[in-house]
Amino acid sequence: MAPHSEHPAEDNTHVRFASSPSHAPQPRPLSSSSSSPDQDWDGTLDETIMALDYRDRKIGCCYLNAIEGKLWMMEDMEESAPWDLVEALRFHVQPSTILLSSRIEESLLDKLEGLAAPTEPAPSSSSSATSGPDSTGFALDIRPATEFAYQTARSRLISLRVGQKEGPRIEFAGAEEGDGQREGLMRLAGWVDVDSKVTVGCAGAVIAYFARRRLIGGIHGDDEFVRVSVNAISMFSMNDYMLVNADTICSLQIFEDESHPNFHMQGRGGRGKEGLSLFGIMNSTRTPQGSLLLRRWFLRPSLSLDILHARHSTLSLFLHPSNLHVSDALCTALKKVKDIGKTLLGLRSGRSGGTVGEWQRMLEFIWSTIKIRGAIEELFQTSENDNALPIIQQITNNFDIPALTTLGTLLTSTIDFDTSSLEHRTVIARGVDDELDNMKHVYDGLDSMLAQAAAQLAEQVPREVAGVLNVIYFPQLGYLITVPAAEEGEAGGGGRRLWEGEGWEFQFNTATCFYYKSVEMRELDEYFGDIHGLIVDREIELVHQLQLRVLESSALLTKTSDICAELDCLLALAESARKFGYQRPRMVEENVIRITKGRHPLQELLVPSIVENDTNLAGGRSTDALRLDGEDGEEGELEVNSAMLLTGANFSGKSVYLKQVALIVYLAHVGRYVINRPSFSSALLARLRST
């Protein structure tokens, strides 16, 4: 029996009414409070807050992503000219907000203010000078120097109690006053370098920023930041990354943002589109977290030979002919791996309440990771060291299949996904809770009960009314008698009452129906109550219990998601290497670049043919001879130069050749295969200008 389309209440489902002639009016269903359409939660919490400070010729940096919940702290670095490092940090971190100390050097402040367009102060920083985001996507927030104080920041880090259960615990023989502080400091020293005092001060500023946002969010009812917390602390060093500046990113076309073809996606609030760029042709990732991590790899080329060798060896494993079917299976499984971080943050904050879409994505994530674990076991080992590859070890050791299976079974047995999709809310499956099952049993029997009630009332009314009288149930309003209007009245005014029984209380009317309460209806209200509301309330309680149980496994899910992101990146690099015919580079410590038959990775996609070029360069005196491996693997002396001067006519390919050499070296430090074999470089600076 379909509901009618007219009713003064909200639009949703859940109306019960007795059988009636086809011409009898059927009221529109009334909404329940928790039966809202299932819309994916897309909160505004995807922010990265970075704090910078420079004093005593040392740069400190700390940043925190609201969704990831990991506090990254950089080792203090001595710099007499800090702008290049500050610019590199800005490109590497891609912050949405940069916190600066009020005592920072004017030169740094002026340059950063020039990149951030002025805007009105945010509510969380009404007392500070703030600049809004420009095309680079960051706002500037000048904070008091006291927020960067070392002692205060160290106390804030200790109060986080991060890793207290997992981390090292130090116990003292006597329980004297101050031992708790000493224990916290010793535990903190096991996680971070407390001697990096400038960075520790930056960490205190970041923590204070989020504390301020949480306070303001709670006061104004905006709970987005109420549940943001620091889940982990990690140290990083810029010495582990190649120095890449803005000119290099632009000149080499590492990234190329284009206006989105969809008009509604354009503008400051819209999303851009990746154009023809190195990242664009290499990015075939299947997961959002994988795409983000690959972007970080391209922004932060690694200088660690161990990391680069591991990535290159992993690509060799995936590209082996015997493992192509496994790589395809892994790519297929990764398509169902969504960003579990946003889902967990939504559950933790209580903002989303666990929508049907979130539970479905989580379930797909769990089953897909189990498939990934099984596919990894099918890899053909090309060497005895393949099992020791970091990504293989991480999947083997961290994908807790029993725990993931238990969690997946919990979701499938608790949530009725088919009914949830129909009702646009999370519906608990039968068999989970006896009390809920009893209420649903009563609710399912309302049709026959309402039909009996209507038949009894029909005996008390005139014959012309008995055929059109109905008894219905509205959530929140209860049980009502409905009688059609005698005739259609003026628009919006309703018709004339057909008949009203003795003791009936008029409730409301529509253009076609009048609704009444009677003694019998109030008895039904008292006996059955608002049965649908009771069902929804009980399901909300059970969903909350499910949320708590799922959040107990948040560390496992987050770790699994991070590993899937790295696996996704490696598979994307392997796919592009197979597609474009790239080779594994040989990384050496010597200051040398040797490329045989190199090609420009972007230019070769735009022209029908391209000339391959060799490159031999070495640092040091140009008269020195360098021993290098020949094409047949034998060592031999090769005369190389430390500089190269290119001459030629316009459009002869000079700029293409310069870019080609830099891009090949760049790709090698990202950890992917290249056009040919470069060496090891610590910095890559480029600026091209045509006149």
HUKA-V901166 format. One record per run of one state. SS is the DSSP state (H for helix, E for strand, C for the rest). FROM is the first residue (numbers start at 1). TO is the last residue. Records with the same first field share a line. If there is no record, write none. Layout:
BEGIN
SS: FROM-TO / FROM-TO
END
This chain:
BEGIN
C: 1-14 / 18-47 / 56-57 / 66-69 / 75-76 / 79-82 / 94-96 / 102-105 / 116-117 / 119-122 / 126-129 / 132-138 / 144-144 / 149-149 / 161-178 / 190-196 / 220-222 / 226-231 / 237-237 / 242-242 / 244-245 / 252-256 / 259-262 / 266-272 / 275-277 / 283-287 / 300-301 / 303-304 / 320-320 / 335-339 / 350-355 / 377-385 / 389-389 / 399-400 / 416-416 / 424-427 / 429-433 / 445-445 / 459-462 / 467-469 / 475-477 / 485-504 / 510-512 / 518-518 / 529-530 / 552-553 / 581-582 / 584-591 / 599-602 / 606-612 / 619-624 / 630-634 / 640-640 / 642-653 / 671-673 / 675-682 / 684-691
E: 15-17 / 48-55 / 58-65 / 70-74 / 77-78 / 97-101 / 118-118 / 130-131 / 139-143 / 232-236 / 241-241 / 243-243 / 257-258 / 273-274 / 302-302 / 415-415 / 428-428 / 470-474 / 478-484 / 505-509 / 513-517 / 583-583 / 592-598 / 613-618 / 625-629 / 635-639 / 641-641 / 674-674 / 683-683
H: 83-93 / 106-115 / 123-125 / 145-148 / 150-160 / 179-189 / 197-219 / 223-225 / 238-240 / 246-251 / 263-265 / 278-282 / 288-299 / 305-319 / 321-334 / 340-349 / 356-376 / 386-388 / 390-398 / 401-414 / 417-423 / 434-444 / 446-458 / 463-466 / 519-528 / 531-551 / 554-580 / 603-605 / 654-670
END
